[in-house]
Amino acid sequence: MDRPSVVFTTGVTPHERLPKVRASELVGRGWLNTGGKHVSLADLRGKIVLLDFWTFCCINCLHVLDELREIEAEHHDVLVVVGVHSPKFVHEADPVALAAAVDRYEVHHPVLDDPELTTWSAYSARAWPTLVVVDPEGYIVAHMAGEGHKNNVSVLVRELVAEHEAQGTLHRGDGPYVAPEPTSTTLRFPAKAIRLPEADGYGWVGDGTDPRGGNLLVADAGHHSLVELAADGETLVRRIGTGERGLVDGGPEDARFSEPNGLCLVPEELRAELGYDVLVADTVNHALRGVRLRDGLVTTLAGNGQQYMVGAGDNVLPEVDAEADAEADAPTAARRQKLSSPWDVSWVPALGAFVVAMAGNHTLWSFDGRGTVEHLAGTMNEGLVDGPAAEAWFAQTSGLAVGPDGRLWLADSEVSALRWLDATPEVVRIGTAVGAGLFDFGHRDGAADQALLQHPLGVAVLPDGSVAIADTYNGAVRRYAPAADGEGPGEVTTLAQGLAEPSGLLVEVHEDGAVDLLVVESAAHRITRLRLPARLAGELLDAGAHRTARPVSEIGAGQVRLDVVFTPATGQKYDDRYGPSTRLQVSASPPELLLDGAGDDVPLERVLQLNPEITEGVLHVTAQAASCDADPAIEFPACHLNQQDWGVPVRVVDGGPAELSLPLHG
């Protein structure tokens, strides 16, 4: 059936799209970063208020936190950012876990704890992240979803400052933020750990008489550095990196990282050729870094500190003209390629390359260790779809481990899944061992096709070929054992509970056959040793199943008009230099919910045909819009890409609304 024709209107101002309404009061369980004080909108009168609706599991929300840092610093005396934490997972509703996340991600503004999604609903938020701007008189002036709005927010803040300073309604001065008391620990929210091999050239100091092989190297994300610990997992040997956030190469006292997560030893036969011993996923720097253990030298190998944006035309930087500048350090292809929050790395012999879990755009990439990094698998849509690499959907993959058979196991966190990648020189295929989808999670053992996890971040392969899972938001270590005959779904059991956000696992097999599991307890700032039972069986537990509870949008049966609202910021126009400036992709769960209207197209409006026989489901909507400077006098206009994925729970009812409006920027 042909898709109905649509008309896409442009040039509509935000005020025409969004009636002027007063902002709703900020209601929740409590406040963080305010010194224990409650904050009301009346307290913020005279300030520009930016409400950031977020949840700490969401990589897009973390991207927005980084986008806002510069804006907060520039407008600190007129702008108050308020984080409204509206949780997706059960664990995120725990106030202790939220306080840890605010500390972990260096959130330097007040945060409202909104576990019942009360304020979320009052502001009609439908996606993480959502930004709402309130003017100094208490009126909503903008509603944005997704990431990439840094320029939009900056332009709007400058306009509001000029307008309300002229009116006398802008009050400069400090906001309600109160910094928490600092704490000091050797590790701060560590992410992953590896054991350094006992080999000449690794970790020797002084005159070479102090071998440190067998020590641990830990990605100390909260301290923006790497930490070498003695074999006991506690004694500090050295720190690589200054501890300050940044992207700087050099020796251990000069180098800087930004929330490094994944670590992988370079294969022994490649270390001399490559010139580094450990590959690091430097997550917030959107980069891969190499570390030479002999002297702690850090080198950037891939990425350039800029985030890859889906659909952007400048995700690869231009080549340096080395002839024009003989002194130029011409970057490799890998260093010109923008990346998006690489979270873990693992060497995969079948590919002869490192595989990178690119959490920020829900993909896997390969890196040859030298100068080439390439997209390996994933459509960049968020979800759980198996099959050939080019058709697979991932959701913030955060942990990787290779088994003795060459299979790569994946902790796919946002779909609470354990997945796998099988590779040959001809084909790469993706499958799922445990997991149901974006909004289904829990702590349930038993048959793997019925078992549930909750936002796992790490995996490790045990000596018998089963897989240990750092089931982060359940505070547990789980075990997946494939069916003995290779035919059934396999079984999931629980090996340990009561852990504080385990995010990384390291398996150690002793000479007597005993197996220890070193667990990176991220929220407890430590490495914990677990002695596993001889049979590795674990317990069968069932703590219940959960679905993310969000307000359901009622829509009418039959035809429904979907309208994604986007208006370029002042001084910007649609950017079509690299092709169409907008893109809209629509699908549904179950697929039968949509009789027509699914698929990709350019306009941000579409007529959907709903199946009257399906009463409930989720509409999956991905929208992108590119804009750039409109002034023709600017030779090289600055361009910006806004994007968002929505999963909108809907209920089809007779007589329901015939329009669904989603604000990308309006």
N, C-alpha and C positions, 0 to 999 in steps of 0.2 A: 504494500500500500504506500502511495506517495505521501510524504510528510506535508501537512498543510502549510501554505505560504504564510510568512510572518512579516511584520514591519518592525524594524529596529530604529527607534527614535534616539537622536543625540541632541546635545546642546540644552538639556534640561537642567535647570539649576537645582541644588539641593533643597531650597525652600519650596520649589514647586512640587518636588517629589515627596517631601516630608513636612507635614504641618508642624507649625511651631507649638511644641508642647512642653510643659514643665517636667523636669526630671523627677523620677520617683525616688522616695527615700531609700537609703541604703540599709537593708535589713538582713541580719544574719546571726550566726551563733556568737561571734566575737570578732576582735580585731587583733592583728599582729603589727608590729613596728610602730605602735603609737604610745608606748609606755603604759599600756593597759587602758587607755582612754577610748571611749566610744566616739566616733566621728559622724556627724550628721551633715546633710547638705547645707544647712544653715551655717555650720562652722566654716564651710568652704566658700561662702558667698564672697564675691569679689575676686575669686581665683578662676582660672580656666581649669576645668576638671576633665581628666581623661580616664574613663573607666575601662580597664583591661580585663575582660572576662576570660579566664584561663583555667587550665587544669594541669598539674605538674607532670603528668605522663606524656603530654602532647609536645612533639618536637616543634610543631609550628608555633605553639605558644612560647617555647623557649627561644625560637628565632625572634619573636616579637619583643621579648624581654631585652634581647641584645639590640634590636632596632631602636628601642626607646631610651637606652642609656644616654646617648649623645643629646637627644632632645631634652631629657630631664636635666642634664647638666647645664645646657644652654639657657633654659627658661626656668631655672630653679626657683626664682622669686615670684613667678606669676602662674606657673603650671603645677598642679598637684595630680600626680598619677595615683590612682587607687586600683590596686589589683583586686578583682572580685573572683575569689577561687570557688568555682562551681564544679565539683568533682565528677569524673566519669566512672572511676573504679571505686569499689567499697573502701579499699585501703586509703584512698586519697581523702575520704571523709573523716579519717582519724586526725584529730587536732594535733597530736604529737608528730605524725607524719607530715602534716602540712607545715608545721613550724620548722621541721628539718629541711623541707624543700625550699622554704623561703631563705633559709640560711645557705643551703647548698648552691642555689642559683643567684646568690648575692642580690636579692630583691631589696632595693633601697627606697621603697615607698610603702605607705600603709597598705595592708591587705585585709579585706573583709572575708571572713570565713562563711561561705554560703552553702552549707552541705545539703540543704533541702531545695536548692536552686530557686529560692524565693526572689532574690534580686535579679537573677538570670531571667526568670519569667516576666518580672515587671518591665524589663527592658526588651522583651521579645527576642532575646538571643537564641540563635538556632545552631551555632557552631562555635567550636574552639579553634582559634581565638576570635573574639569579637571586641571591637573598640567603639566606645560611645563618647562623644565630646559634648560637654556641658559648658555653656558660656557663663561669665561671671554673674549673670542675673538668674541663673538656675534653669535655663532653657536648653533642650537638646538641639544641637546644631549639626551633628554628623553621626552617622552610623556606618561602620565599616566591618567587614568580615575578612578573615584570612591575614596573610602576611604581605609585606611589600609596601606598606602604607607610610613608611617613614617620611617621604616627601610630602604626601598629602597632609599628614599631621603637622609637619613643620610649616607649610604654607598657611594652613588654617590657624595655627597658633599665632603666627605673625599678624594675620588679618585681625584676629580677635583682640590682640594686644593693642593695635592701633585704634580700633573702633572703640574699645571700652576705656582706654586711657583718655581719649578725646571726650568721652561722655562722663568721665569721672567715676566710672563703676568698676575700675580695676584697682585692686589693692596689692601692692608689692610687699614682700616680706616672706618670712619662713612659713613653711607648711606644717602639717601635723606629724611628719615623720620623726620617729625617735629610734635611733640606732640601738640594737640589742647589745648586751654585754659581750665582748669578744671572748673566745675560748681558745685554748692552745693544746693541740695534740700533735703527735708525730705524723699521723695520717689524718686527712680531712676528706671525707666522702670518697675513699678510694674506689676504683672502678674494676680493674682487672689486675691480674698478677701472673708472672711467668717465672719459672725456675731457670737460673743461669747455669749453663753447662760447666762441668768441671773439665776445662780444657785450657791449654796454654794460650795466653793472649786475652783471656777474659777476666776482667776485674782485678788485675794485679796492680799493686801500688808500690811506690818507693823504688827500691832496687830490685823488685821482682821476687822477693822472698816471702810475700804475704798473699798466698793464693786465696781467692774468695769465690771460686767456683762452687755452685750449690746455693748461693745466695738467692734472694727473691728480688725481682724488679717489679715495682708496683706503680700503676698509673694513679697518681695522687691528684685526682681531678679537682678537689676543693682547694688545693694549694697550687694548682696550675704548674705541676712539676712531676718528675719521676723520682721515686725513692728507692734506693737499694737498701734492703734489710738483710741482716744476717740470717743464717739458716733457721734460726728460731722463730722467724717471722715477726720479731719485735724490735730487735736492736738496730738502731739507725747506723748505717755505714756511710752513706753519702746521699746527697740530693743533687739531681740534675735539673737545673732551671732556677731562676731567681725567686720563684713563687709569686711573681707579679704577672697578671694577665697580659699577653702580647704575643706577637709572631716575630721572634728574633732568633737567628741562628748564632752558633758560636759554642764556646766551652760551657761547662756546667754552671759557672758563675755569671754567665752573660745571657744564656739562652732563655727564651720565654715560650711558654705554652698557654693554651686557653682551654681548660677542662679536657685534658687528654683522657681517653677511655681505653681503646684497644691496644694490645701489645702482641707482637709476633716475632719469634726468633727467625732470623734469616737462615735458610739451609746452610749447613756447614760448608758445602762445596762452593757456595756463592759469596761467602763473606769477604774473602780477599779481593775478588773482582769488584764487588759493589762498593766496598769501602765502609760499610756499616754493618752492625750486628743485630739490631732490633728495629723493626718497623713500628711506628706509633700512629694510631688514629687520633689526630689532634682535632677534636670534634668541633669546638666553637671557632677555631681558626679555619675550618673547612680545608684541612690540609693533611698530607701524610708526611711524617718527619722520620729521618733516619738517625740512629744513635750509635756512635762508635764507643763501645764499652771501655776500651783501653784508657781513653782520656775524657770520655763524656761529651765528645763533640756532637753537636746537633746540626742537622742539615735538612732544609726543606726539599722534598723530593717531588711532590705533586700538590697541586692546588696553589692558590696565591692569596688566601685570606678573604676572598670574595665568595659569596654564596651563589651556587648554581640556581637559577630560577627557571622552572619548567616553561618552555615556550619562548624564552628570551633569545634574541639574536646575537647576544654578545657573551655567550657562555664560554667561548674560547677567546682569549686575548690575542691581539695581533702579534706577529713575530717581530722581534727586535732587529733593526737593521744594523747588524754587527759591523758592516763596512763603514757606515757613517760614524760609528762610535767604537773604535777598536778596543776601548776599555770596557765596553758593555759586557755584562755577564748574561749572554743570551740564554733565556730560559728554555728548557726542554719543552716538548709538547705537553708533558704531564704538568709542568709548572705553569703553563699558560691556560690549562683547563680548570675552570671553576668547579668546585665540589660542593656537596651539601651535607654537612654534619656526618662525616664518616665516624662510625661508632665502634667497629671492631675490624680486625684484619686476620687472615689465616692463609698459610701457604697451602695450595692445592696441587699436588704432584700431577694429577691428570691434566691440568691446564698449564703446568709449568709456569705458574704465576700466583701472586697473592690475590685473594678475593677480598673485596672491601664491602662491608655492610654500610651502604650509603643511606642512613636512617632518614636524612632530611628530605629525600625525594622518593623513598620507598623502592629502592633498587639495589642491585648488586653490581659492582664494577670489578674489573681486573686490572692489576698493576704488574708490569713485568719486572719491577725492581730497578729499572734503569730510567727510561724517559718516556714511557708510554702508559697511559691510563685510559681504559675504554669501558663503555657501558656494556655489561654482560647480560643482565636479566632484569625483567620488570618493565611494566608499561608506564610507570610513574603515577599510576592510579593507586589509591590506598584501599586495600582489601585483601581477601584470601581467595586467590584463583590459582590452580595448579596447571601444569602442562608445559609446553615448550617455553624456553627462556623468554622469547619475545612476547609471549601472551600472558605470562604470570603476573599476578598482583601480590605485592608485599605490603607490610604495614609496620614501618619503623623497625626493621631488623636490627638487633642490638647485640647479638652474640653468635660466634662462629666456632666450630670445632670439627676437625677432620678425623674420621674413623680409620681403622686399619685397612678397611676395604676401599678407601678413597672417597667414600661418601662424605659430603660436607653437611653438617647439621646446623640448623639455624634457629635461634630464639627470635621469633617474630612477635615483638612485644605487644603492639596495639591490637592484634587479633588473638593474643594470648595463646600462641601456637608454637609447637615444635614442628619444624619443616625440614626438608632435605633437598640437596642438589646433587644430581648424578651427572657427571661430565665425561664425555669422550671427545676425541678430536672433531667428531662430526656433529654432535648434538649435546645440548645441555637441557636437562629436564628438571622440573620442580614438583615436589610432592609434599603432602602433609601427613604427619603421624598423629598429632594431637591438635585440636583446635576447631572452632566452629565459625568464628567471624568477629567483626569489629565490636559487637556489643554483647557477646556471650562469654562469660568467664565464671570462675568459682574455684573451689577446692574439692575435686571429686576424683577418686581413684577408681581403678577397675579397667574394663575394656577401653582401649585407647580411643576408639571412635565415640565413646560416651564420656571420657575423662575431660576435666576442665582445669585450666591453669589461670593465673591472674598476673598478666604483664611480666613475663619472664625476660631477664636481661642477659643470662649467661648459660652456656652449655659446656659439657666435657664428656668425652667418651671413656667409659670404664673398661677394665681389662677384658671383660667377657663380651664386649661389643654393645652392651646396653648404653644408654645415654643418661647422664645426670643433668638435671635442669635446675638452674638458679631461679626458682619461682618467686620472683622478687616481691610482689605485692601480697603474696600469701605468707611471706616470711619463712619459706620452706625450701628444702631440697627434694626434688621429685626424681623418679627414675622411670624411664621408658624402656621396656624390654620387648624387642620384636618377637612375634610369634615363632616358636621353635620350628614349625614346619614352613615358615615363610608365607603362609596363606592367610592367617587371621589378622586382626587389627593390632595385636600386641597388647601389653598391659602396662598400666601406670600405677606406681606405688609411691609412698612417702618415706623418704629416708631420714629426714630431720625436720623439726619445726621450731618455732620460737626464735628465729633469726631476724636480724634487723636489716631488712632490704638487701638480701644477698644478691650480688650483681656479677660476680665472677667466680669460677671454679677451677681448681688445679688438682689433678689426680696424681698421687704418688704411690707406687707399688714397692713394697719392701722385699728383701731377699727371702723372707719366710712366707711370702705370698699375701701378707696383710696389706690392706688398701686403706690409705688415708685420703681424705678429701679436704683440701685447703679452701675455705670459703671466704671470699672477700665480703665481709659484712659492712656494706657501705655506710649505712646510717649509724652504725656503732663505731666507725672509724678504726676498724681492726681486721686482722686476719685470724680466722678461727679454724682449728684443726678438728676434723671429725674422723673417728675410726669407724669405718663402715662394717656392717655385719658380714660374716664370712660368706653367707649365701647371697648377699646383695639383694635380698628380696624386698625388704621394706614392709611398711604397713599399708593396709587398705583402709582409706579414710574417705568419708563423705561429709564435708562441711557445707554442702549445698551448692546450688547453681544460682547465678545472678545474671540479670540483664541491666545494662545501663538505663537508668530511669530518667527520661527527659520528657518534657511536655509533648503531647501528641497534637499535631496540626490536623484539624478536620477539613476535608476537602470534598467537593461534590463528585458524584459519579458522572461518568461521561467525559466531556471535554473540560480541561482545566488549563488556564493560561499561566505559564511559568514566566516570571519576569525577574531577571537578575539586574538590579539597579546599579548603574555605574555612571558617575559624572567625573570627568577629569578635574583635577584641582585647578584653582585659578592660575592662569598663565600656562596651562598645559593643553595639549590637543591629542587626539588619538594618533598613535604611532603605527603606520602601516609600511614602514620601510623594509621590514623583513617578512612581509606577508600580512594577512588579516590581523587587525589589532585586537580582536576579541575571539574568544572560543568558548563554547558551551558543550559540555558532555553530560548526558543523562542516562542513568540506568536505574534498575529497581531490584529490591529483594522482597518477595520472590520476583523473578523476571516476568512472570505472568501478570503482575500488577499493571504493567504498561502494555496496552494493545498497540499503541503508536506513540512516537515521540522520543524513543530511545536513540542513542548514538551521538555522533559528533557533528557540529555545525558551527558557523561563524556567529550568527546573531545571538544576543543575550536574552532573547525572548523566544518562546516556543509554545505551541499548543500540544498538550499531552492528552492522550485518550486513555482514561482509566477503565480497568476491567470491573464491571459492577459485581462480579462474582467473587472478587478478592476484597475483603473488608479492611484489612490492615497490612501494612508493610513499611518499607523504608525507601524513600527516593534518594538516590545518590546523584549529587549534582556537583560538577567541577566547572568553575568559571575562571577565565583569565581575561585581563584587559590591560593593554599597553598604552602608555601615554608619554609624551615628551614635551620639551619646551616649545611653545608656540611662536616665540619671537623669531621672525625670519633673519634678524640681524645676528643671531647666535650661530656661529659656524659649526660648532659641535654641540648640539643640544643634549642636555641630560635627559635620559629616558628611564622609565620606571615600569615595572610589571607587577600588577596586583593579581593575586590568585587565592582561591579558597576551594576546599572540598567540604560539601555539606552532606550529612546523612540525616535526612529529615524524616522522623517517624510520622506516618500519616494514617488517618482513619477515614475510610470512604463512607460518606453518609448521604442519604437523599436530601437534597436541598442545601448541601454544604457549599462553602465558598467556591466560586469558579475561577479564582485567581490565587496563586501562591507567589508572594514577593519575597526575594532574598536580597538584602543590601550588600553588595560588594564594596561600594563607596557611594553613599548618598546622604 
